[in-house]
Amino acid sequence: MMHRVGSREVRHAQCLFIITFLIYLGSSAGVLEFGDDWSMLQVTNSIVNHGAVNIPASTPGTALGPDGLYYSKYGLGQSILAIPFYVIGVKLSYLPESQQANSSWRRGAARKRPYFRGWCAASR
């Protein structure tokens, strides 16, 4: 027998997702430290911009494929899940400084986290 999901359960699930996402977002270091981090970012970039999964040979964690192109030796799952966040980040980086939300927050974040330093510098 199937149980019908009510609106109360859906609201609870949505709240749980939002809380978990905010905890994750608040606790992330914002730094690409390991080879698989860079590899995931390069694969995501390649999927979005070229519709392919090959990456530059200089990327950590690459392997030469039979076609002579380089590929990540890590799975595609995280790269695919990162696509919406990558696209949103790229779109937001093109906004003029006056339209970006709370630019003083960005300056403060740039002092605290090295990843934001690069992002803030690249978005100007």
VEXVEX-778916 format. One line per field, with one value per residue: residue number from 1; chain; x, y, z of N, C-alpha, C, O in turn. Coordinates in steps of 0.05 Angstrom, whole numbers, plus 5000, padded with zeros to 4 digits. Layout:
REM VEXVEX-778916
num: NUM:...
cadena: A:...
n.X: X:...
n.Y: Y:...
n.Z: Z:...
ca.X: X:...
ca.Y: Y:...
ca.Z: Z:...
c.X: X:...
c.Y: Y:...
c.Z: Z:...
o.X: X:...
o.Y: Y:...
o.Z: Z:...
***
This chain:
REM VEXVEX-778916
num: 1:2:3:4:5:6:7:8:9:10:11:12:13:14:15:16:17:18:19:20:21:22:23:24:25:26:27:28:29:30:31:32:33:34:35:36:37:38:39:40:41:42:43:44:45:46:47:48:49:50:51:52:53:54:55:56:57:58:59:60:61:62:63:64:65:66:67:68:69:70:71:72:73:74:75:76:77:78:79:80:81:82:83:84:85:86:87:88:89:90:91:92:93:94:95:96:97:98:99:100:101:102:103:104:105:106:107:108:109:110:111:112:113:114:115:116:117:118:119:120:121:122:123:124
cadena: A:A:A:A:A:A:A:A:A:A:A:A:A:A:A:A:A:A:A:A:A:A:A:A:A:A:A:A:A:A:A:A:A:A:A:A:A:A:A:A:A:A:A:A:A:A:A:A:A:A:A:A:A:A:A:A:A:A:A:A:A:A:A:A:A:A:A:A:A:A:A:A:A:A:A:A:A:A:A:A:A:A:A:A:A:A:A:A:A:A:A:A:A:A:A:A:A:A:A:A:A:A:A:A:A:A:A:A:A:A:A:A:A:A:A:A:A:A:A:A:A:A:A:A
n.X: 5017:5012:5036:5010:5041:5037:5025:5050:5093:5123:5137:5168:5211:5231:5248:5287:5323:5339:5362:5404:5433:5448:5481:5521:5540:5557:5599:5636:5702:5716:5760:5800:5835:5855:5875:5831:5791:5805:5804:5749:5727:5749:5727:5673:5674:5689:5646:5604:5622:5642:5615:5638:5679:5734:5796:5847:5915:5948:5919:5911:5906:5895:5886:5912:5872:5848:5840:5877:5866:5860:5832:5794:5811:5775:5705:5645:5601:5602:5619:5577:5535:5553:5544:5497:5512:5561:5546:5512:5549:5584:5550:5536:5585:5592:5560:5555:5593:5560:5511:5518:5503:5513:5571:5609:5609:5633:5685:5701:5697:5736:5782:5782:5779:5817:5798:5756:5784:5809:5763:5736:5773:5774:5724:5719
n.Y: 4977:5044:5104:5168:5229:5285:5357:5377:5341:5352:5406:5400:5370:5406:5448:5420:5410:5462:5481:5444:5455:5509:5502:5471:5508:5550:5526:5511:5514:5543:5539:5511:5458:5406:5358:5332:5370:5412:5384:5369:5421:5436:5397:5409:5461:5448:5417:5455:5497:5473:5426:5377:5327:5327:5353:5403:5382:5398:5397:5372:5302:5279:5235:5204:5194:5144:5171:5211:5256:5289:5266:5269:5228:5219:5210:5232:5251:5293:5336:5342:5354:5403:5439:5476:5512:5531:5557:5597:5625:5644:5677:5715:5739:5774:5818:5888:5925:5958:5932:5884:5845:5871:5891:5903:5859:5823:5843:5836:5780:5766:5779:5740:5689:5654:5635:5668:5715:5708:5701:5750:5785:5767:5779:5832
n.Z: 5000:4983:5011:5015:5005:5045:5048:5093:5103:5058:5066:5112:5091:5054:5089:5118:5077:5063:5111:5118:5071:5081:5126:5103:5064:5097:5125:5089:5062:5017:4985:4936:4947:4936:4886:4862:4869:4834:4787:4783:4777:4728:4694:4699:4677:4625:4607:4609:4576:4529:4518:4527:4560:4565:4591:4606:4600:4641:4687:4753:4767:4717:4661:4603:4548:4500:4453:4452:4480:4544:4606:4666:4722:4759:4779:4743:4771:4814:4783:4747:4782:4799:4758:4756:4797:4780:4732:4753:4785:4745:4716:4755:4764:4723:4733:4743:4792:4824:4822:4847:4902:4965:4966:5004:5037:5003:5000:5053:5056:5020:5048:5087:5064:5019:4969:4955:4946:4896:4865:4872:4851:4798:4781:4771
ca.X: 5000:5028:5029:5009:5057:5021:5040:5066:5118:5138:5148:5190:5233:5243:5262:5311:5342:5350:5380:5428:5448:5460:5503:5543:5551:5571:5622:5655:5726:5718:5787:5805:5860:5864:5874:5804:5775:5811:5795:5720:5721:5757:5708:5649:5679:5690:5618:5588:5632:5649:5598:5655:5690:5763:5806:5875:5934:5961:5901:5917:5889:5887:5896:5911:5852:5856:5838:5898:5857:5863:5807:5797:5809:5753:5679:5631:5579:5604:5621:5550:5520:5563:5538:5481:5526:5581:5533:5503:5573:5595:5531:5539:5611:5591:5545:5571:5597:5537:5488:5524:5493:5531:5599:5626:5611:5653:5712:5706:5702:5762:5804:5781:5781:5833:5783:5741:5803:5811:5737:5730:5791:5767:5697:5720
ca.Y: 5000:5068:5126:5193:5250:5309:5382:5380:5327:5366:5429:5390:5362:5431:5461:5404:5414:5490:5482:5429:5470:5532:5493:5464:5532:5565:5512:5505:5530:5561:5537:5487:5449:5380:5354:5325:5395:5426:5366:5372:5447:5436:5380:5425:5482:5436:5409:5479:5513:5458:5402:5353:5322:5328:5375:5408:5363:5408:5393:5349:5279:5273:5211:5206:5176:5131:5190:5231:5278:5283:5264:5266:5201:5218:5207:5255:5258:5319:5356:5347:5368:5430:5455:5499:5531:5542:5576:5620:5640:5658:5699:5736:5752:5795:5841:5911:5926:5971:5914:5861:5847:5876:5889:5904:5831:5810:5852:5822:5751:5764:5779:5716:5664:5658:5629:5692:5735:5704:5706:5779:5798:5759:5789:5861
ca.Z: 5000:4980:5029:5001:5019:5049:5045:5117:5099:5038:5080:5130:5074:5043:5111:5124:5055:5065:5135:5111:5051:5093:5143:5085:5053:5118:5135:5067:5063:4994:4974:4921:4958:4927:4857:4852:4868:4809:4765:4782:4766:4699:4679:4698:4658:4598:4601:4605:4554:4504:4515:4527:4587:4565:4606:4600:4610:4665:4710:4770:4765:4689:4648:4574:4536:4475:4431:4454:4498:4573:4620:4695:4731:4779:4768:4733:4788:4826:4762:4736:4803:4803:4735:4762:4814:4762:4714:4769:4792:4722:4710:4776:4762:4702:4742:4752:4821:4837:4823:4862:4929:4988:4958:5027:5045:4985:5009:5078:5051:5006:5068:5104:5050:4994:4945:4948:4936:4868:4853:4873:4832:4771:4774:4766
c.X: 5018:5017:5031:5023:5040:5039:5058:5093:5136:5151:5171:5215:5247:5259:5288:5332:5355:5369:5406:5445:5462:5483:5527:5556:5567:5597:5643:5679:5728:5745:5789:5833:5872:5861:5846:5786:5780:5801:5765:5713:5727:5737:5681:5651:5678:5662:5602:5596:5637:5632:5614:5666:5721:5772:5836:5893:5947:5943:5909:5897:5879:5899:5893:5891:5862:5855:5858:5890:5860:5836:5814:5795:5788:5726:5666:5609:5580:5606:5593:5533:5528:5555:5520:5496:5548:5569:5524:5527:5584:5576:5534:5565:5611:5574:5563:5572:5573:5513:5493:5516:5515:5560:5618:5630:5633:5681:5720:5712:5728:5785:5805:5787:5795:5817:5768:5759:5805:5785:5730:5748:5783:5740:5697:5727
c.Y: 5025:5089:5152:5214:5275:5334:5387:5366:5341:5391:5422:5383:5387:5446:5446:5409:5442:5492:5468:5443:5494:5524:5485:5489:5549:5552:5505:5524:5550:5560:5511:5477:5424:5377:5347:5350:5409:5409:5369:5399:5448:5419:5396:5447:5471:5428:5434:5493:5499:5434:5377:5350:5321:5354:5380:5388:5372:5405:5370:5327:5273:5247:5214:5185:5164:5149:5212:5255:5270:5285:5262:5236:5197:5217:5234:5266:5286:5341:5362:5362:5397:5449:5479:5520:5545:5563:5600:5637:5656:5681:5721:5751:5774:5819:5864:5913:5938:5952:5889:5865:5850:5872:5891:5876:5817:5818:5838:5792:5747:5764:5753:5691:5668:5654:5654:5714:5733:5709:5735:5793:5792:5772:5820:5868
c.Z: 5000:4999:5013:5018:5020:5047:5070:5114:5079:5050:5098:5114:5063:5065:5117:5102:5058:5089:5129:5091:5063:5112:5125:5073:5073:5128:5114:5068:5040:4981:4959:4928:4944:4897:4847:4852:4842:4785:4761:4769:4736:4683:4677:4677:4629:4589:4593:4579:4527:4499:4514:4556:4587:4578:4599:4613:4636:4690:4726:4766:4737:4680:4618:4564:4510:4451:4432:4471:4527:4587:4650:4702:4753:4765:4759:4751:4799:4805:4750:4757:4806:4780:4742:4778:4798:4744:4729:4776:4769:4715:4730:4774:4741:4710:4749:4782:4836:4839:4839:4891:4950:4982:4982:5039:5029:4994:5035:5074:5037:5026:5084:5089:5023:4968:4936:4938:4905:4853:4851:4853:4803:4762:4769:4738
o.X: 5037:4993:5051:5018:5030:5063:5078:5114:5160:5175:5192:5237:5271:5281:5309:5355:5379:5390:5427:5470:5485:5503:5549:5581:5588:5614:5664:5676:5741:5752:5780:5853:5896:5846:5839:5767:5760:5792:5755:5696:5712:5730:5669:5633:5666:5655:5588:5580:5636:5633:5606:5662:5733:5758:5848:5888:5957:5953:5915:5873:5857:5919:5873:5893:5882:5867:5858:5907:5862:5820:5836:5780:5785:5725:5676:5600:5561:5595:5587:5518:5513:5560:5527:5493:5553:5579:5527:5525:5593:5586:5534:5566:5629:5573:5585:5554:5566:5496:5475:5521:5533:5573:5640:5651:5648:5699:5743:5731:5742:5806:5826:5799:5786:5822:5766:5750:5803:5785:5721:5738:5784:5736:5676:5729
o.Y: 5027:5092:5158:5217:5285:5332:5400:5377:5342:5396:5436:5390:5388:5455:5459:5411:5445:5504:5478:5444:5500:5539:5492:5491:5560:5566:5495:5548:5570:5579:5490:5487:5422:5392:5356:5351:5417:5421:5371:5400:5460:5427:5396:5452:5483:5432:5434:5501:5511:5422:5357:5367:5316:5374:5363:5378:5355:5411:5348:5332:5263:5237:5225:5161:5173:5143:5230:5272:5246:5302:5254:5221:5175:5223:5255:5288:5302:5363:5386:5380:5414:5473:5501:5544:5569:5585:5623:5662:5679:5703:5745:5775:5791:5839:5860:5903:5929:5956:5874:5886:5834:5854:5881:5869:5802:5801:5830:5781:5727:5752:5745:5673:5684:5667:5660:5731:5752:5721:5745:5812:5810:5774:5831:5892
o.Z: 5016:5003:5000:5042:5000:5046:5068:5121:5082:5045:5098:5121:5061:5059:5122:5109:5056:5086:5135:5094:5057:5113:5131:5073:5066:5138:5120:5075:5042:4966:4969:4918:4942:4884:4825:4836:4828:4766:4739:4752:4721:4661:4656:4661:4612:4566:4573:4563:4506:4478:4503:4573:4608:4577:4586:4635:4652:4712:4715:4763:4733:4691:4609:4570:4499:4430:4415:4475:4533:4581:4658:4691:4764:4741:4766:4747:4796:4809:4745:4749:4815:4782:4734:4773:4801:4742:4720:4775:4772:4709:4722:4781:4741:4696:4760:4796:4858:4856:4845:4903:4951:4991:4980:5050:5040:4994:5038:5086:5041:5021:5092:5100:5007:4948:4912:4922:4891:4831:4830:4839:4786:4738:4765:4731
***
